[in-house]
Amino acid sequence: MEAPQNADDFVVRFADGSRRFFQIKLSLDASGEVWKSLWIAFRRQLDTDFTPDDRLELVLGASTPLAAQLSELTKRHDSSDVIEWQTRLTASQRRLVLSIQEVLDDDIMQVWRVVTRLDVSIWPEDGIARDFVPQWMPPSSRTSLALFKALSDVAWDGATTRSSFNGSTLYDRLTLEFQIAILDPPNWGAAQYRQAVAALACVEVPGTDFRQRPDAHFLWPRCLRYDRDRRPDFDDDLPGWRDVSAGGLVDLRDFPSVDLGAVVVVAGPGFGKTTLVHAIAQKVATGGRLPAIIPATKLSDSDLSIADYLSERLNGEFEVRIDWRAAADAGSLLLLLDGLDEVSSDRRTVILERLHVYRANHPSVRWLMTVRDPAALSPPDDATMVELAPLQDEDISGYVNFYRPGESGVAEALLERIETRPDLAHLARIPIFLALMLVMRQEKANLHRSDLLDTYLETLFRPVAFKAAQVDKIDTAVLRQIAERAAFEALETDTIGISIKLLERCIKDIAPQLSTDDVREALVRRGLLRKGGLTRLTFPFPIVQEYLASAELLEHHQDQIAPRLGKIVRRPWAQAIQFALERHPNPEPLIDEILGREDDVFHTGLRLLGRCLANGMTVSTPRWQTMGDRFAEIWGGASWRTNKLINGIIVDAFSQPLHPAIRARLGERSLIHEGADTIVARIRDSRLSLEVLGELLHGNIENMLNLGDIQREADRLGTTAFNLYIAQCRRCAGEVESEHAISSLISHLKMGCVDAEIAFAAASDETLPLEIRLSAWSQSMRKLDASTEELIIRILASEGYHPMSSAAKALSSPQVDIPSILQLLKSPKVLEERALKVMEYLMSDWERDSQADRINQFLAEGGISEEMQNLASLFAVNAGNANVFDTLLDRIPTLSTEMVGATVIMFGHFLDRTRVERAVAAIGLRNWSPDDRVVITHSLTTGLTYRLKMMGLRSGTLESIPPHPGRTAPFRLLSDWLARQDYEPREYLKITLDAANLGVPGSATNLRAIFDTAMAAPPVEEHADGSLAGRALEVLHANREAPSLDELERLALSSTYNLASSVVGLIAKGGTAIEAESLMRLYESVPSGMLRSVILGVLEPLAGHLGLRITRSSKKLTAMAI
């Protein structure tokens, strides 16, 4: 909807592309200025881009003779020309036509043009609610009048910003902002359908009797935004010890929503993709939507379009009559497409094309797709790709509660077991295998990864040993041999799952006396295979197929393992080869072959061996030594992504026992966060920990402010580590940067782990630097005394982070009361700007140490300055104080620009629309400079899309939040600000990007021109300019307006690192050999080693997708097809 200059009221563009140009008149006379302007406006519309599908509409708010005559005028032209039409008119109607003709230049043809395209509706104002609204409004959870008012509010608000409305968007807004649910027609049988979907949403453990609905104890998986630059390989199924970053978390309990309308879920086998699909279906079914689960295998076999599958197959299965087309248009349909990569690559293409066609017909439909290998598809640009993260330690207890409710000690036993078993620890991070361990009570067994898989398969092949099951006469050993052969042959065709014809061929080769139907039914009955359609069968998890295929490979094709090693960069052979190596009776010739050949630039061969070693592959000590030496050489020297994978292998395969070459590098500062800290913390040996700490301290410690996991060892060592720090401080006396680092390291020691008297002795040692003394005093557990106050005042005479931080650490001690803190900060000897900086660090320390209540105590004290009150208020809001937030909102009319921005950026803490509307209204009443508007827009956008967890006034971390109910509240204000022409080019690009990120309608329309203008402007600050341009390129790429490949290459060669790194990422998204060649050229040409590392990081997944083996000689990369 929009309200253009050529129309007094508004224009509506419908989903089919046609438009209605509305004029609304509560009353109308056949003379005067209103009468004249009405017909002139209609003619203007006809003179623009009016199409045959467009219509004019006049809505009159009173039933009068004039209204009736006008209505008749527009009806009498049917099947006639202008002359015949005039003859049909009554005398009064002719006079009316003459009145219109006088307005339109006395041209009867102009009148004819208008009336043949005009509809007249008469809706008496006093009867709309009574007579029309009940007819117009669909059934809903509220009255028809309430629904009408809600839709009217949305429409009028959107008309000023040229908003688009579709079924899904309106459905979300009605639910989120007005708590209104649209009901389905009773003849659909939707209630019956929803009940059935909810009932079928059960969590099962194959091969066991466990079956439970995803209730309140169901553990929703952690989802991370998928890194599109990652390549799927043998490391993906077992992500290892890699951390889950809270900043990248996506909560699928919020799906579908304004921010999550289209989702691709990526996860390895056994991570619970199908379970997640059913849990989502159950959740949304009970919430009012219509989930439609479509297995990709069934859709492929049906040869039906998605629309036909829904109406024919799904309705037939559930015996309902749902109009899925209407549900899609209304926004209630949720399409769930499960298991895309369980069909062959050619059928994937067909299915993706069907989805493309369906979305073209229903562009607003919400959908989710699951895929194991992201290389199986090129997702639509508007889709959010998420990855199911491996389970964390804290998830274990949740799984125990779900699978073994009421049993104590199970979670602890599991964690203790997997702490010492890397291969088992990896497998226990995969939901299906953790579930198997729990259901089969294997948490204390001495298992390898292959043992757990064999146990799982044993439950499937011999079900009578575990539960009551139907007995057949087929020999279990023969059945397994057939399954292994079929799994192997299917992988030969690059397929997950098997065709019935392939199974029949394998049966004839191995046991021709058996009936194909009997074998198939035996495998299906045992849970080894599932019917995936009319002609296909699937294994319960793809990893099962790969494990069975590896058995066939080991048993009958050992001589083919070496030639297949080149396939490790591509699925689905990667896992099968890995399993074969792990279980090989004599893998050393294969190890020697891999170690003896030139590896690719991504160290793929070495990584494969390392992962197999971590999973239990048997090797001699000399080869373990050789492999460890190789890993030690490349440790920390690859691209970021490859480094992360290498780090995990080193931690898992070479830390227990500790490889000498790895030990030799533990004290290197650059490797602290590359796994060295994890190794030291895992081994937990005091001698080793002190040696590594000593090596770190004797190196370059400038700005070494964080020890990672080694901090746990430093805390455990306590006083010994403290003494080590003090001794190093004495050795580096006068080296200011080293003293800064040691001050921070002392501050990071856990409160209470250092002997209080020793700490106080150091604090009293006048030969030590002030900040060291204060950091030591914070460990002394003493009350604030005059001498310490003097130390703090003296150190606050200095500038910089470290003096302020050490003062804050001292004041954060629980022994220091609030009045003493205030008295010191208000001392005339302390500059207010430094008092505020100390406050900032102090309150951050309080929050980190779970003392947020002290912030409220601070605010309750009288006599603090406005600046102190503002700062404390923000931290109080950060800790969840809604009353303080409301007070800040009330003060928006008088707050500074910085404080207004700092206030509205906190909206993510309170998911409430009313507060946003209050703030927007107050902001709209003030006059702001262009720079002010840019600052406030950025804060609004951030606060309405994330939860800011403050670390300081201008720093913090961003956490994902559900769709904010107030997200659309600032649209009109921001549209007004965007329309102004008083910005500098880069500032205009900033505010445009923020508005586009928030979803302001039309904000990205002219982004390419705005981007080009900003890029042509003189630089302001190179790094910030580069980051801004990189953000803009991402949006342009999503809108299919990105620069050409040649332009991107020039940008990569001529720009700062920030922009160039974004550019190479965009080049890789092209996904073809042309982009791969471009990246290899850039690798040779760019001068920055950091940028070359980024190029390798994005080139690796692209090479895997294209089947390229890339090697390096100096700075030259060479590609060879696999």
HELIX and SHEET records of a PDB file:
HELIX    1   1 GLY A   32  LEU A   46  1                                  15    
HELIX    2   2 PRO A   65  LYS A   75  1                                  11    
HELIX    3   3 VAL A   82  ARG A   88  1                                   7    
HELIX    4   4 ALA A   91  VAL A  103  1                                  13    
HELIX    5   5 ILE A  108  VAL A  115  1                                   8    
HELIX    6   6 GLU A  125  GLY A  127  5                                   3    
HELIX    7   7 ILE A  128  PHE A  132  3                                   5    
HELIX    8   8 VAL A  133  TRP A  136  1                                   4    
HELIX    9   9 SER A  144  ALA A  159  1                                  16    
HELIX   10  10 GLY A  167  PHE A  178  1                                  12    
HELIX   11  11 PRO A  186  TRP A  188  5                                   3    
HELIX   12  12 ALA A  190  LEU A  200  1                                  11    
HELIX   13  13 ALA A  246  GLY A  248  5                                   3    
HELIX   14  14 LEU A  252  ASP A  254  5                                   3    
HELIX   15  15 LYS A  273  GLY A  287  1                                  15    
HELIX   16  16 ALA A  296  SER A  302  1                                   7    
HELIX   17  17 ILE A  306  ASP A  308  1                                   3    
HELIX   18  18 TYR A  309  LEU A  314  3                                   6    
HELIX   19  19 ASN A  315  PHE A  318  1                                   4    
HELIX   20  20 TRP A  324  ALA A  330  1                                   7    
HELIX   21  21 LEU A  340  GLU A  342  5                                   3    
HELIX   22  22 SER A  345  ASN A  361  1                                  17    
HELIX   23  23 PRO A  374  ALA A  376  5                                   3    
HELIX   24  24 ASP A  393  TYR A  403  1                                  11    
HELIX   25  25 VAL A  410  GLU A  419  1                                  10    
HELIX   26  26 PRO A  422  ALA A  428  1                                   7    
HELIX   27  27 PRO A  431  VAL A  439  1                                   9    
HELIX   28  28 ARG A  449  PHE A  461  1                                  13    
HELIX   29  29 PRO A  463  ALA A  465  5                                   3    
HELIX   30  30 THR A  476  GLU A  492  1                                  17    
HELIX   31  31 ILE A  500  ILE A  510  1                                  11    
HELIX   32  32 THR A  516  ARG A  526  1                                  11    
HELIX   33  33 PRO A  542  HIS A  556  1                                  15    
HELIX   34  34 GLN A  558  GLN A  560  5                                   3    
HELIX   35  35 ILE A  561  ARG A  564  1                                   4    
HELIX   36  36 LEU A  565  VAL A  569  5                                   5    
HELIX   37  37 TRP A  573  ARG A  583  1                                  11    
HELIX   38  38 GLU A  588  GLY A  596  1                                   9    
HELIX   39  39 THR A  604  ALA A  614  1                                  11    
HELIX   40  40 THR A  621  ILE A  634  1                                  14    
HELIX   41  41 TRP A  640  ALA A  653  1                                  14    
HELIX   42  42 PRO A  660  ARG A  663  1                                   4    
HELIX   43  43 ARG A  669  GLU A  674  5                                   6    
HELIX   44  44 ALA A  676  ILE A  683  1                                   8    
HELIX   45  45 SER A  686  HIS A  698  1                                  13    
HELIX   46  46 ILE A  710  LEU A  717  1                                   8    
HELIX   47  47 THR A  719  ARG A  731  1                                  13    
HELIX   48  48 VAL A  736  HIS A  748  1                                  13    
HELIX   49  49 ALA A  756  ALA A  763  1                                   8    
HELIX   50  50 LEU A  770  TRP A  777  1                                   8    
HELIX   51  51 ALA A  786  ILE A  795  1                                  10    
HELIX   52  52 TYR A  801  LEU A  811  1                                  11    
HELIX   53  53 ILE A  818  LEU A  825  1                                   8    
HELIX   54  54 GLU A  832  ARG A  848  1                                  17    
HELIX   55  55 ASP A  853  ALA A  860  1                                   8    
HELIX   56  56 GLU A  866  ASN A  878  1                                  13    
HELIX   57  57 ALA A  882  ASP A  890  1                                   9    
HELIX   58  58 THR A  897  VAL A  904  1                                   8    
HELIX   59  59 PHE A  907  HIS A  909  5                                   3    
HELIX   60  60 ARG A  913  GLY A  924  1                                  12    
HELIX   61  61 PRO A  930  THR A  945  1                                  16    
HELIX   62  62 PHE A  971  LEU A  978  1                                   8    
HELIX   63  63 PRO A  985  LEU A  998  1                                  14    
HELIX   64  64 LEU A 1007  ALA A 1016  1                                  10    
HELIX   65  65 GLU A 1022  ALA A 1038  1                                  17    
HELIX   66  66 LEU A 1045  SER A 1054  1                                  10    
HELIX   67  67 TYR A 1057  ALA A 1068  1                                  12    
HELIX   68  68 ALA A 1073  SER A 1085  1                                  13    
HELIX   69  69 GLY A 1089  LEU A 1106  1                                  18    
SHEET    1   A 4 PHE A  10  ARG A  13  0                                        
SHEET    2   A 4 ARG A  19  LYS A  25 -1                                        
SHEET    3   A 4 ARG A  55  LEU A  60  1                                        
SHEET    4   A 4 LEU A 118  ILE A 122  1                                        
SHEET    1   B 2 VAL A 203  GLU A 204  0                                        
SHEET    2   B 2 ARG A 211  GLN A 212 -1                                        
SHEET    1   C 7 LEU A 249  VAL A 250  0                                        
SHEET    2   C 7 CYS A 223  ARG A 225 -1                                        
SHEET    3   C 7 THR A 384  LEU A 388 -1                                        
SHEET    4   C 7 ALA A 262  VAL A 266  1                                        
SHEET    5   C 7 ARG A 366  VAL A 371  1                                        
SHEET    6   C 7 LEU A 333  ASP A 338  1                                        
SHEET    7   C 7 LEU A 290  PRO A 295  1                                        
SHEET    1   D 3 ILE A 498  SER A 499  0                                        
SHEET    2   D 3 ARG A 536  THR A 538 -1                                        
SHEET    3   D 3 ARG A 530  LYS A 531 -1                                        
SHEET    1   E 2 TYR A 946  GLY A 952  0                                        
SHEET    2   E 2 SER A 955  SER A 960 -1                                        
SHEET    1   F 2 LEU A1108  SER A1113  0                                        
SHEET    2   F 2 LYS A1116  ALA A1121 -1                                        
END                                                                             
